[in-house]
Amino acid sequence: MMKLRYSALLPVTAIATGALTASLNSARAAELVDNETTHIEANVEVVVGAFHSQQGYAQSETSKAGGRDWQEGYAKYGLDAAHSLQRSSLYANVAWVSSATLGQGDAAGFTTGDERKTRLENLYVGWKSGDTVAALGEDGLDFSLGRQRIQLGDGFLISGDALSFGEGVLGGDLDRGGAYYLAGRQAFEKTAVLRLGGEQGWRGDVMWLESDNPAQAKPALGIANFERVTDNGTLGVTYLDVLSTDDDYAFLYPDRENVKVYSVRGQGNVGVENLFLSGEYALQRNGSSEDENAWYLEAGWTFSDAPWTPSVSYRFSRFSDQYDPLFYGNGRALGTWFQGEVAANYAGPFNSNSRVQQLNVTLTPSDSLSLGAMLYDFHTLSSEAGPNVDGQEVNLYAFWAPSERWWVMPLIGRYDPDTSAAGGGSQIGRDSANLYTQLLLGFNF
């Protein structure tokens, strides 16, 4: 297999569509069993998208200059089950995902349009303590095993195993079924998760996760997380240790094995109703080179008494030149850690070797419609550590949920790099602005 440069293999999958469909969670699934002790329901989630980019980006051997049109889709379908014991409860989930990319493949060449795959996604079981451990409160002990999606905080370090390359990288050796942008596959292959303390107050998590994703070098992770959760916000600390990587794919991330991350974060309104504050600092050590780090600070305000409830926020984030962003993703909202629809998915930066400023503005004309604008400024820290991805981007979008089961999201973006691939950047051909469009349609049952 040919070796790609480091930046091309960072986890740059686009939106976690669960963030988009949060408003649809009230949509009831099909109940199969519902009695005093047992509840089983069937769930279906379908997302399709059409995409166009005027420019291509040098991220794979199939990248090329000029525009690309492509389509992506996935369907996730399965069963949720819960069973009440005398004082505790059991739960389980099984689900499959079918995914595809059609057309010319994405703007970075990670997919070619030839990807089709159906495979098991979720398969996990768990036990909740109910009132059997009084000192920890109701369901203060929660233990689960199996294939499942895991997230820490708002996804700065871990937000599922979502990277979904296709046939366009390393001759298809990293193919996970396409749907690169939609990222329908997010479960870790193996997990053992112990949660202590419920949803409020002092709580913690101890986790062992193992990925089967070759584009992530199939790492195994050990995680300890400790939080204080109140109505005014959350303070948390996390320790993460990359215990191993797969020898066949370790060359993709030669410094990832034995990486240790120490993180502290906070998020909330500190008692001020319309205020939003968030921040995190992560120190990363691998023992063979200098320490790396990443951090951000964010502040926002919602004008709750104004028409359409405007909300404005600003975030500054910085990722050192060899920082490994691991399994980040949009754990909170669109643009959380995929910063820029073009930059985060195709052009770079990919949450490494960069400084990013982001301004968000949202309007909510009704319960079913929201409008938003996201403005970005990207700056490369070191030209020796990767391509020059200096540039600016503007994304305008709408999110409309005409019913509890359906949603539609059009988006238009303008990405303006400071330099082309010939000058050390990533945009192939010219450094002129790229007009990017996408239309997403989703259905939940």
Buried (B, 14 or more C-beta within 10 A) or exposed (E): EEEBEBBBBBBBBBBBBBBBBEBBEEBEBEEEEEEEEEBBBEBBBBBBBBBBBBBBBBBBEBBBBEBBBBBBBBBBBBBBBBBBEEEBBBBBBBBBBBBBBBBBBBBBBBBBBBBEBEEBBBBBBBBBBBEBBEEBBEBBBBBBBBBBBBBBBBBBBBBBBBBBBBBBBBEBEBBBBBBBBBBBBBBBBBBEBEBBBBEEEEBBBBBBBBBBBBBBBBBBBBBEBBBBBEEEBBBBBBEBEBBBBBEEBBEBBEBBBBBBBBBBBBBBBEEEEEBBBBBBBBBBBBEEEEBBBBBBBBBBBBEEEEEBBBBBBBBBBBBBBBBBBBBBBBBBBBBBBBBBBBBBBBBBBBBBBBBBBBBBBBBBEEEBBBBBEBBBBBBBBEEEBBBBBBBBBBBBBBBBBEEBBBBBBBBBBBBBBBBBBEEBBBBBBBBEBBBBBBBBBBBBE
